[in-house]
């Protein structure tokens, strides 16, 4: 399955300067990140403690949208929507 991507500027390090008033310049490169289907921003990557990336597909965005979302949208949009569905489903069962 192909995912939409978004270009992101990533700081990869610092070129050290020659003086305390010139501490250094950030080294920046552009990378493609998977795109959140809710906010359109980049989906964060998850890394092991050794620095190896192991996941970049985000979270399941249903029931808000069909697709993958970033962690922030998952916490602020998706989980509350799932909880609301659960509460509504259980309150309807109790009425019967």
N, C-alpha and C positions, 0 to 999 in steps of 0.2 A: 504494500500500500504506500503510495507516494504522499508525502506531507508537504503542505505549504511551508516555505521558509522565509526568514527575514534576515537581512544583513545587520550585524551588530559589530561595533568597534570594541575590541577586547584588549585590555592592557596586559601585555605579556611579560613585562619587566621594566626596569629603569636603567637608562644609560647614565652612569654616574658622572656627575659634573666635576669640575676642577677646583671648586671653592665652596665654602659654606653658603655663600649668597647664590650660588648656582648648583643646587644639590643634584640636579639631574633632569633628564627628559624622559617621560614615559614612552616605552616602545609599544606601539599600537598596531594591531593587524585586524583586518576585517574577516569575520567568520559568518557562515550561515548557520542559523539556529532554526529549529522547528518553530512554527508560528502558532500561537494560542488562538483557538477558534472563537474565543469569547472576546478578548481584549485586543487581539492582533499583535501583541508583544511577543518577545522571545520566550520559548519554554526553556527553563533552566536545565542545566545538565547536572547529573548526580555522579559523584566521584567516590572511589574507595579511599581509605586513609592513606594509601600509597600514591594517590593522585591519578589513578586509572579511571577513565570515564566508563560507567557501566549502564547508564540509562539516559536517554535524551528524548523520550517520547511523551513525557508529561503524564497527565492524569486523564482518566475517562471523564468527559465533560457532560455525559448524560445525567440527569434529564434536561439540563439547560440547553445544550446543543449536541449535535452528533459530531464527534471528533475528539481531539485531544486539547487539553488546556494547561496553562501554567499553574504552579502551586498557589499563587495568590488568588486566582479566579476559582480554583478548586475550593479553597478555604472560605472565600467571601460569597461565592455564588452557588457552586455545585452542592457542597455539603449541606447548607441550609435548605436548598430545594429538595434534596433527598430526605432530610428530616421532616420537612413539611409534608411530603408525600406519605411518609411512614405514619405520621400523626393522623393525617386525614384518613388513610386507609384503616387504621385501627379504630378511629372514632366511628367510622361507618359500620364496622363489624359490631361494635358495642350497641349500636342503635337497632340492629336486627334481632 
